[in-house]
């Protein structure tokens, strides 16, 4: 006995963009500048990554 499988094609549609809404602006959590190099860390960023980037910046940006 042979099995039949129906293939269902999914249909995704995008939501219409409302022009009345303002675009979401990222929130700055911390800023650092050394030797002309600026590091900006935004809320929601990985804290471990932010710490490692700051360490590298302090060590090598002379």
C-alpha distances in whole Angstrom, upper triangle without the diagonal:
4,7,10,13,16,19,22,26,29,32,35,38,42,44,47,50,53,56,58,57,59,57,57,59,59,61,63,64,66,68,70,72,74,75,74,70,69,66,64,62,60,59,55,56,55,58,58,57,60,62,62,62,66,67,66,68,71,71,71,72,76
4,7,10,13,16,19,22,25,29,32,35,38,41,44,47,50,53,55,54,56,54,54,56,56,58,61,61,63,65,67,69,71,72,71,67,66,63,61,59,57,56,52,53,52,56,55,55,58,60,59,60,63,64,63,65,68,68,68,69,73
4,7,10,13,16,19,22,25,28,32,35,38,41,44,47,50,52,50,52,50,50,53,52,55,57,57,60,62,64,66,68,69,68,64,63,60,58,56,54,52,49,50,49,52,52,52,54,57,56,57,60,61,60,62,65,65,65,66,70
4,7,10,13,16,19,22,25,29,32,35,38,41,44,47,49,48,50,48,48,51,50,53,55,56,58,60,62,64,66,68,66,63,61,58,56,54,52,51,47,48,48,51,51,51,53,56,55,55,59,60,59,61,64,64,64,65,69
4,6,9,13,15,19,22,25,29,31,34,37,40,43,45,44,46,44,44,47,46,49,51,52,55,56,59,61,63,64,62,59,57,54,53,50,48,47,44,44,44,48,48,47,50,52,52,52,55,57,56,57,60,61,60,61,65
4,6,10,12,16,19,22,26,28,31,34,37,40,42,41,43,42,42,45,44,47,50,51,53,55,57,59,61,63,61,58,56,53,51,49,47,46,42,43,43,47,47,46,49,52,51,51,54,56,55,56,60,60,60,60,64
4,6,9,13,16,19,23,25,28,31,34,37,40,38,40,39,39,41,41,44,47,48,50,52,54,56,58,60,58,54,52,50,48,46,44,43,40,40,41,44,45,43,46,49,48,48,51,53,52,53,57,57,57,57,61
4,6,9,13,16,19,22,25,28,31,34,36,35,37,35,36,39,39,42,44,45,48,50,52,54,56,58,56,53,51,48,46,44,41,40,37,38,39,43,43,42,44,47,47,47,50,52,51,52,55,56,55,56,60
4,6,10,13,16,19,22,25,28,31,34,33,34,33,33,36,36,39,42,43,46,47,50,51,54,55,53,50,48,45,43,42,39,38,36,36,37,41,42,40,42,45,45,44,48,50,49,50,53,54,53,53,57
4,6,10,13,16,19,22,25,28,30,29,31,29,30,33,33,36,39,40,43,44,47,49,51,53,50,47,45,43,40,38,36,35,32,33,34,38,39,37,39,43,42,42,45,47,46,47,50,51,51,51,55
4,7,10,13,16,19,22,25,27,26,28,27,27,31,31,34,37,39,42,43,46,48,50,52,49,46,44,42,39,38,35,34,32,33,34,38,39,38,39,43,43,42,45,47,46,47,50,51,50,50,54
4,7,10,13,15,19,22,24,23,25,23,24,27,28,31,34,35,38,39,42,44,47,48,46,43,40,38,36,34,31,31,28,30,31,35,36,35,36,39,39,39,41,44,43,43,47,48,47,47,51
4,7,9,12,15,18,21,20,22,21,22,25,26,29,32,34,37,39,41,43,46,48,45,42,40,38,35,33,31,30,28,30,32,35,37,35,36,40,40,39,41,44,43,43,47,48,47,47,50
4,6,9,12,15,17,16,18,17,18,21,23,26,29,31,34,35,38,40,43,45,42,39,36,35,32,30,27,27,25,27,29,33,34,33,33,37,38,36,38,41,41,41,44,46,45,44,48
4,6,9,12,14,13,16,15,16,20,22,25,28,30,33,35,38,40,43,45,42,39,36,35,32,30,27,26,25,27,29,33,35,33,34,37,38,37,39,42,42,41,44,46,46,45,48
4,6,9,12,12,14,14,16,20,22,25,29,31,34,35,38,40,43,45,42,40,37,35,32,31,28,27,27,29,31,34,37,35,35,39,40,38,40,43,43,42,45,47,47,45,49
4,6,9,8,11,11,13,17,19,22,26,28,31,32,35,37,40,42,39,37,34,32,29,28,25,25,25,27,30,32,35,33,33,37,38,36,37,41,41,39,42,45,44,43,46
4,5,6,9,10,13,16,19,22,26,28,31,32,36,37,41,43,40,37,34,33,30,29,26,25,25,28,31,34,36,35,34,38,39,37,38,42,42,41,43,46,45,44,47
4,5,8,9,13,16,19,22,25,28,31,31,35,36,39,41,38,36,33,32,29,29,26,26,26,28,32,34,37,35,34,38,39,37,38,42,42,40,43,45,45,43,46
4,7,10,12,15,19,21,24,27,30,31,34,36,40,41,38,37,33,32,29,29,25,25,26,28,32,34,37,36,34,38,40,37,38,42,42,40,43,46,45,43,46
4,6,9,12,15,18,21,24,27,28,31,33,37,39,36,34,31,29,26,25,22,21,22,25,28,30,33,32,31,34,36,34,35,39,39,37,40,43,42,40,43
4,6,9,12,15,18,21,24,24,28,30,33,35,32,30,27,26,23,22,19,19,20,22,26,28,31,30,28,32,33,31,32,36,36,34,36,39,39,37,40
4,6,10,13,16,19,21,22,26,27,31,33,30,28,24,23,20,19,16,16,17,19,23,25,28,26,25,29,30,28,29,33,33,31,34,36,36,34,37
4,7,9,13,15,18,20,23,25,29,31,28,26,23,21,17,16,13,13,14,16,20,22,25,23,22,25,27,25,26,30,30,29,31,34,34,32,35
4,6,9,13,15,16,20,22,25,27,25,23,19,18,14,14,10,11,13,14,18,20,23,21,20,23,25,23,23,27,27,26,28,31,31,29,32
4,6,9,12,13,17,19,23,25,23,20,17,15,11,10,7,7,9,11,15,16,19,18,16,19,21,19,20,23,24,22,25,28,28,26,29
4,6,9,11,15,18,21,24,22,20,16,14,10,9,6,6,9,10,14,15,18,17,15,18,20,18,18,22,23,21,23,26,27,25,28
4,6,7,11,14,18,21,19,17,13,11,7,6,4,6,10,10,13,13,16,15,12,15,18,16,15,19,20,18,20,23,23,22,24
4,7,11,14,17,21,20,17,14,11,8,6,5,5,9,9,11,11,14,14,10,13,16,14,13,17,19,17,18,21,23,21,24
4,7,10,14,17,16,14,11,8,6,5,7,8,12,11,13,11,14,13,9,11,14,12,11,14,16,14,15,18,19,18,20
4,7,10,14,13,11,7,6,5,6,9,11,14,13,15,14,16,14,11,12,14,12,10,14,15,12,13,17,17,15,17
4,7,10,10,8,6,5,6,9,12,15,17,15,16,15,16,15,11,12,13,11,8,11,12,9,10,13,14,12,14
4,7,7,5,4,6,9,12,15,18,20,18,19,18,19,17,14,14,15,12,10,13,13,9,9,13,13,10,11
4,5,5,7,9,12,14,18,21,23,21,21,20,20,18,15,15,15,13,10,12,11,8,7,10,10,7,8
4,6,8,11,15,17,21,24,26,24,24,23,23,21,18,18,18,15,13,14,13,9,9,11,10,6,6
4,6,10,13,16,20,23,25,23,24,23,24,21,18,19,19,16,14,16,15,11,12,14,12,8,9
4,7,10,13,16,20,22,19,20,20,20,17,15,16,16,12,11,13,12,8,10,12,11,7,10
4,7,10,13,17,19,16,18,17,18,16,13,15,15,11,10,13,13,9,11,14,13,10,13
4,7,10,13,15,13,14,14,15,12,9,11,12,8,8,11,11,8,11,14,13,11,14
4,7,10,12,10,13,13,14,12,9,12,13,10,10,14,14,12,14,17,17,15,18
4,7,9,7,9,9,12,10,7,10,12,10,10,13,14,13,15,18,18,17,20
4,6,6,9,10,13,12,9,13,15,13,13,17,18,17,19,21,22,21,24
4,6,9,9,13,12,11,13,16,15,15,19,20,19,21,24,25,24,27
4,7,8,12,11,11,14,16,15,16,19,20,20,22,25,26,25,29
4,6,9,8,7,11,12,12,13,16,17,17,19,21,22,22,25
4,5,5,6,9,10,11,12,14,16,17,18,20,21,22,25
4,5,5,6,9,10,11,12,14,15,17,18,20,21,24
4,5,5,6,9,10,11,13,14,16,17,18,20,23
4,5,5,6,9,10,11,12,14,15,16,17,21
4,6,5,6,9,10,10,12,14,16,16,19
4,5,5,6,9,10,11,12,14,15,18
4,5,5,6,9,10,11,12,14,17
4,5,5,6,9,10,11,11,15
4,5,5,6,9,10,10,13
4,5,5,6,9,10,13
4,6,5,6,8,11
4,5,5,5,9
4,6,6,8
4,6,8
4,6
4
